[in-house]
Amino acid sequence: MALKADNRKPKTENGATHATIDGGQAGNGGARRWLVGTNVVLMTVLALAVAGAVQYGGYQVQNRAGGRWDLTSARTNRLAPATENLLKRLDKKVWITSLYYQSDEEREDQGQYRTRMNDLINLYQLANRAQIEVEFINPVKDHERHEALIKRLSEIPKYRDESAKHVEAIKTFREKIAPQVSQLIESETASARDLARTAGEQRGEILSQLVERVLPNAQSKLAQLQEDVTDALAQTPPRYAALVPEINQFYNDMTKMLNSIATEGPKEAAVGKLSAEVAAFYNGAKDRYRDAINAMNAGVTQTQNLPNLELETLVQQLQRGLKTNPLVVSTAEDATVIPFEEIWPPVDPNMPPSVVGYKDREFRGEEKITSAILKLTSKEKTAVVFVRYGGQPLFGMGMPWQGTPHGTMTNLKERLEEANFQIEEWDLQSQPQQPPINPAPKRSIYVVL
């Protein structure tokens, strides 16, 4: 993995750090030099990962007493020195909230998980009582405290402000479009029923469908959607993002239905033996529907491509985690949920989940909590840019059945990101000039393959 004879070098900003690895020339012994070069690359990158862990948090819980008495029931007796240094430097409040449940029917393993986690969280608070707040909520029984947690998270400005466009779209539906469409449906239903009674056999097939199925179904869908909106807005926090696809789907379905009536009705009037009143009803549909269709088309534009909301995703994780032991790390500006499986991964990933117990899992609590605190509190990042010349991408999960292999350094990328590095990839063959890094890092380290 070497840059060839054209000797191209990455054009970087002044002050950037380079870790350049040469794989050697082709020829006698080329394969051996290539292998040595590859080894050096991997060792250099691994060194970066280790350096990052040491510099920014340190991830392995030290189980030796190190001169301290082990006063915990699960032998989680101290934090790594780098974690302690990170906690001492904190300049903002951090909340660590355990949602490890407790019930009368729990298995013995659940008590062990909870005790181990509680011991670890207490060590974080001991390291900096001024900035670390810990709380233990049993989501199975402490419903009020669980709701209070969600309310506190929903009041974080980042989450409160991200829903502005969703709120406006829902307001447009409730106050403008829903009443307009409801009035149109009621008017059409009344007119269609009157015509059906007086026209007899000359009422036409479309009129029969309108009276018996189409209009009643549309009114029912609108009523159900309005009820769903009311229920979703009453929740804490309101489910704005979940409502938007429902509203958008209603607009599309209703517009399609009205356009179909306005198109097919006049066709039937032109060829059928209909009364003058029924023919006039069909021929006037386009004009009657125009304003509602235009309003719903504008509504589609307003609702489409709105992103999922981070707060709703976070709350869904908490609600799904009522009996799955999530952990919440938060500040006044942001929050993250750490699922149970990330903190307690099976030692053997091939074991069936139903048989994996406490003794079959690795405890990565300090690694995950420290990483979360680091990401939530650091103001600037260091970028690590992996530079290659052609070949397959280094990162990505890969989909072999679609011809995209697993990136050779995907796992390494995840570990570096946990250490709060910003990971980028640059292919010199396709991009002679370095693509911009967004957001701009404080500094960059270049690993040239």
Salt bridges, closest charged atoms under 4 A:
ASP6 OD2 - ARG8 NE 2.91
ASP70 OD2 - ARG75 NH1 3.61
GLU84 OE2 - ARG68 NH2 3.31
ASP91 OD2 - LYS379 NZ 2.90
ASP104 OD1 - LYS141 NZ 3.72
GLU106 OE2 - ARG114 NH2 2.94
GLU133 OE2 - LYS93 NZ 3.49
GLU135 OE2 - ARG152 NH2 3.01
ASP142 OD2 - ARG145 NH1 3.61
ASP161 OD1 - ARG160 NE 3.99
GLU188 OE2 - ARG288 NE 2.70
ASP194 OD1 - ARG197 NH2 2.36
GLU212 OE2 - ARG203 NH2 3.83
GLU264 OE2 - LYS267 NZ 3.59
ASP287 OD1 - ARG290 NH2 2.82
GLU310 OE1 - LYS158 NZ 3.22
GLU333 OE1 - LYS92 NZ 3.30
ASP334 OD2 - LYS158 NZ 2.90
GLU341 OE1 - ARG361 NH1 3.18
GLU367 OE2 - ARG364 NH2 2.26
GLU367 OE2 - ARG415 NH1 2.44
GLU380 OE1 - LYS442 NZ 3.73
GLU417 OE2 - LYS413 NZ 2.68
GLU418 OE1 - ARG364 NH2 3.80
GLU418 OE2 - LYS368 NZ 2.44
GLU418 OE1 - ARG415 NH1 3.49
GLU425 OE2 - ARG388 NE 2.52
ASP427 OD2 - ARG388 NH1 3.63
